[in-house]
Amino acid sequence: MSRILDQKILLLVISFLTSLQSTKVLSEWKKCGDRECETAMSRVQATTDYLGPDCRYLNFETGEEIMVYSKLSRKNENLWTGSKGKDFGYFPKDAVKVEEVFVAEEVEVLTKETDFLCLHGDKYAFE
């Protein structure tokens, strides 16, 4: 019984340390199409395959279409946020080309802690 408890505690510690890495703030500011960042800003097409370093990133293959909802700004301008199907996450802007722009004037807003958590299905993963 004690051994099982020790294993569970070890797994909990490992899970906590992993979640610290995956909640790192990538930027304090982002640009969006509206103040709530709910409006799609543009539609882009992947120009290369991309496999992100953790669950916060959007993986895609060359030719896939992605809807862009925000762009990190100031500290880390090379990452955009978008979705393809049900998948959502960060990706490098250099891995895509803009096909269509929906919002001409961008709004800069502060990021939130929840911007940098993993989203699985319809729930945030706190690992």
N, C-alpha and C positions, 0 to 999 in steps of 0.2 A: 504494500500500500504506500509506504514511504517513497519507494522507488518511482512509482507512477506520479506521485506528487512532485518529486524532483524533476522528472522529465517535463511535466506540464509547466513548471516554473521556468525551466530552461527554454522551452519553446516560446513562452510569453516574453522573456527577455530578448530573444532573437527577433521576435516579431516587432517588439518595441524599437529596437535598434534599426531595423529595416525601415520602419515607418518614419523615423527621424530623417533618413536620407530622402524618402519620397515626399516629404512635406517641405523641403527646402524652398524658400521663396526665390523664384526666378527673377522677379522684378517687382518693384513697389508700384509701378504705373502700367497702365495698358490703354490702348486706343480702341474705341468701339464705335458702332453705328448709332448707338443711343446710350443714355446714362445707365441702363440696366444690362447692356451688352446682350440683348436678346435679338436684335435685328442682324440678319446676315449682311455682311459688308461686301462680300464678293464671292465669286465662284472661281476656283483655280483648278488647274490640272497638274498632276504629278509629272515631273520631268525625269524623275529617277525613283528607284525603289528606296524606301526608308524604313528602318527598324529602330525605334527609339530605345533609349537606355533603361527606361522603367515604365510602369503602368500609366504614368501621366501623359505619355506621348502617343501620338496617332501613328500607327504603322500603315503603310500603303505601298502600292506597286505603281510603276510607271503607267501613265495613262488614266489613272483613277481620278474622278472628280471629287473635290473637297469644297465644302461651304466654309468660309472664313467668318468667324464671329468676333474675334479680337486680335490685337497685335500688341505684344509686350513693347513697352517704350522705355526710353531713357537708358536704364542699366543694361537691358538685354533686348535690343531691337531686332535681333535675327530670328526670334521665335514668334510664330503666329498660332492661334488656337482655332480649331475647326472640327468639322465632322464629316464622316462619310457613312451613310447608313446609320446604324445605332452607335457606332464608335466615335469617340470624342477625345481630343487631346492636342498637345503641342507638337509642332513640327517646324523645321527650319524653312524660312521663306525662300531660300535659295534652291529648295527641292521642288518648287512649283512655279508655274507661270500663270499670270492672271488672265482669265478668259472673259470675265464680265464683272464690272463694278456696279454694285447696287447703291452704295452710299458714298457721296462725294465729300461730305464734310465729316471728319472723324471727331469724336469727343474723347478727351483724355480723362480717365478716372483712376482712383486708387484701386489696387488689387485687394482681394480679400484672402484670408487664410484658406478658405474653401476652394480658391482658384488652383491651389497646388496639391490637392488631395486626389487620390485615384478614384475614378467613378466607374463602378461595375454595375451594369444594368441601370437601375433607377436609384441606387444607394451609393453613398460615399464609403469607400473602404478606408478604415482607420488602421488596418493591419494589426 
